[in-house]
């Protein structure tokens, strides 16, 4: 199974038939909310919480994993939005306003936030 991206679209393809939304497919243009079968009991839900962003979320459900700490995988485009709303890629109830992590051409991550940002116990002040 391969997940690839072209522009803002995500495509799923496989050499064998697999189930997406309980329908047999070999390839599919993914839409937010699609459920991909991974084995007899496991499912991965594909979500695009924010239509303005190319970033997507894969949420694992229905599977007993030996490493139970991983339940979501972020597929980062240009930014990841953290915040209290359903439009955030990562829901953070403690945030009053969205925090945006942006990738740069040189591989760095920049943080934009209205409030003070604390990382590793250190206050970074207002991000710019």
N, C-alpha and C positions, 0 to 999 in steps of 0.2 A: 504494500500500500504506500502510495506517495501523495503528499500534500504539496502543491506548488502554487505559486502566486504569479499573476500577470496583471500589471497595473493594480487596480484595487480589487480584483477578483481572486478568489481561492478555488483551486480545482483539486479534486480527489480522483486518483486513478489507481487501478490495481490490476495485476496480471490474472487474478482469479475473481470470480463474482463475490461481492460483499453486499451487505445490507445497509442502506441509508434510509432512515425513516420507514423501516420494515419493508423496503422494496429492493429487489436484487438489481445491482448496477455494477458496471466495470469502471465507469467514470461519471463524475457529476460536478457541476458548478455548484459550490456550496452556498447556502443561504443561512442567515442567522437562525438558530434553532434546530438545524439539522442534527439528527442523532445517527452516529456511525457505529455499527456493531463491531466490537473487537472481541472475538471469541463468542462462546455461547451465552455468557452472562454480562460481559463488559460492554459498556457504551461510552462513547466520547461525544459530547455535545459541542458543536461549533457555534460560537456566538460572536456577533459584531455589535457590542453594546453602543457604540457611537458611530453613526453613519458617516460623520465627517472625517473619521480616521480609518486608515487601512489596517490598524492593529486589530487582532482577533484574539479570542480566548478559546482554548480547548478545555472542557471540564470533564473529568473522568468520573463515571458513576457506575454502580452495579457490579463492580469488580472488587475482589479481595486481593489487594496488592501487598507484596511483602514489604514494601516501603510506603506505608500508609500516609506519609507526610505530603506527598505530591498528589494534589487533586486538581490543580489547574496549571496550564501551560500558556504563557503569553507569546503570541507571534507578533513581535514588534515591527511596526512600520516606521514612521518618523517620530511618534510620541506614544507615551502611555499615560493615561489619565487616571489619577487616584482621587477618590472623593466619595461623598455620601450618596450621590444620586445613582439611578439605574443606568445612566449614560456613561458612568465611569467604567474603565476596564477592570479596575480593582476597587471594590467597595470598601471604604474606610469611614466608618461612622464618626470617628473623632475629628475628621476634617470639617471645617465650616465651609470651605470653598475648595474647588478643585486644585490639585497639585499636578503639574504637568512635567513629565520627564521627557526630554527631547534628545535624540541622537544627533551628533554632528558629523560632518564629513570625515573628520580625523579620528572618529571612534569614541569620542568623549560623550558623556551624558550630562546635559544641563538640566537644572531644576528651576521651574517658574512657579511661584506661589504668592498669594496675597499675604499670608501669615508667616511668622517665623518658622523656620524649618529646623528640626533637631535630628541629627544623624549620629548614631553611636554615642548618644548622651551629650554631644556637643552642639551648641546653637550656632547656626550659620547665618543668622540674621535673615532679612528679607531676601529671597532669591531673585536674581535678575537674569 
